[in-house]
Amino acid sequence: MQINVTKTTNPKAKPADESKLGFGKIFTDHMFIMNYDEGQGWHDARIVPYAPFELDPSAMVLHYGQADFEGMKAYRTEKGDIQLFRPYENAKRINLSNDRLCIPHIDENDFVEAVKALVKVDEEWVPHNYGTSLYIRPFVFAVDPMLGVHPAKHLIFAIICSPVGAYYAAGLAPVKIYVEQKYVRAVTGGTGFTKAAANYAISLKAQEVAAEQGYEQVLWLDGVHRKYIEEVGAMNVMFVVDGEVITPSLDRMSILGGITRKSCIEILRHHGYKVTERNIEIDELVKAYDEGKFEEAFGTGTAAVISPIGELKYGDKVMTLTGGKIGPISQWLYDTLTGIQWGKTEDPLGWIEKVN
Ligand SMILES: *Cc1c(COP(=O)(O)O)cnc(C)c1O
């Protein structure tokens, strides 16, 4: 793929204090764009100064939400290498989302090449402190200027980057989670297994209600039976019950197949842990809790890596886990994955892709 690069003549000041970066608030100097037009395919791959898009008010994405995205990171090692974590998995997944949303496929090698090229151009924006990273947001949206409902013939694929702070500034803090019984995130046959933009719009209400009650996130149950566990917020979820790691299987196609989830399963098995992917009923966790066998719960995702759950509320039942501290398997997974990502430990399963 030929990528034309136009560098900014007016670079922004880089953030002076990496401890104040937060998440997704500031953006680098450049962005990647390519266009799709029916008959031409994807064309005009380019890196240009970061700037607003000009969109027709009738652009399809604004009305019918034909859009999806990815989320990944570039990490700076102590030696100064810049590296990605399993970027071909993101490339595969954006096409899984694209398929479901009638968005044309993006060549997976081109996807990774575009990410690498942009990170290289904005290399100085990758922060230095351990735990900080450059968050990378590839996204696709439909721009046909017309109101008829149909699969778009004109789209934009873009990538923007944002330096982000360490998710846990003061050690891994367990979160309080509320089991959502009114709203659902996804149903079999819908878009729950994709990173469709619309999935996030429909999740906001439950999040708002949970926050009003003092909970940080919701645990989603399946949309049909309202009993099988699906995800926690926008993370996958895992439990340790009686020494075994269990996590909802992806079979119902209503759960997003996280790359962190997949990596946790693979690295746990690589180290001899027993991990089972299957349907998990919420009542099963309540029973395990009452029997003293519910040992740990945690969310998994690119942003936080591992998010330990300290409290789970289901109706009137409040389950408190690991005494407000992080459980041993959660901590091991966090240390192992972040060790690989920031290049502090070896990479036994070949997950790292160098950029520079
Ligand atoms: C992105 C996402 C995840 C986590 O996926 P990772 O590849 O691990 O970052 C989990 N659930 C939902 C709904 C997501 O959007």
The ligand as a MOL file (V3000), in Angstrom:
LIG
                    3D

  0  0  0     0  0            999 V3000
M  V30 BEGIN CTAB
M  V30 COUNTS 15 15 0 0 0
M  V30 BEGIN ATOM
M  V30 1 C -13.2830 -3.6830 23.0010 0
M  V30 2 C -14.2160 -4.4370 23.9010 0
M  V30 3 C -13.7690 -5.4510 24.7620 0
M  V30 4 C -12.3220 -5.7500 25.0080 0
M  V30 5 O -11.6260 -6.1230 23.8660 0
M  V30 6 P -10.0330 -6.0540 23.8720 0
M  V30 7 O -9.6700 -6.5370 22.5010 0
M  V30 8 O -9.5730 -6.9690 24.9400 0
M  V30 9 O -9.6620 -4.6460 24.1240 0
M  V30 10 C -14.7300 -6.1700 25.4650 0
M  V30 11 N -16.0380 -5.8960 25.3550 0
M  V30 12 C -16.4880 -4.9200 24.5590 0
M  V30 13 C -17.9490 -4.6810 24.4800 0
M  V30 14 C -15.5990 -4.1640 23.8210 0
M  V30 15 O -16.0400 -3.1780 23.0470 0
M  V30 END ATOM
M  V30 BEGIN BOND
M  V30 1 1 1 2
M  V30 2 1 2 3
M  V30 3 2 2 14
M  V30 4 1 3 4
M  V30 5 2 3 10
M  V30 6 1 4 5
M  V30 7 1 5 6
M  V30 8 2 6 7
M  V30 9 1 6 8
M  V30 10 1 6 9
M  V30 11 1 10 11
M  V30 12 2 11 12
M  V30 13 1 12 13
M  V30 14 1 12 14
M  V30 15 1 14 15
M  V30 END BOND
M  V30 END CTAB
M  END
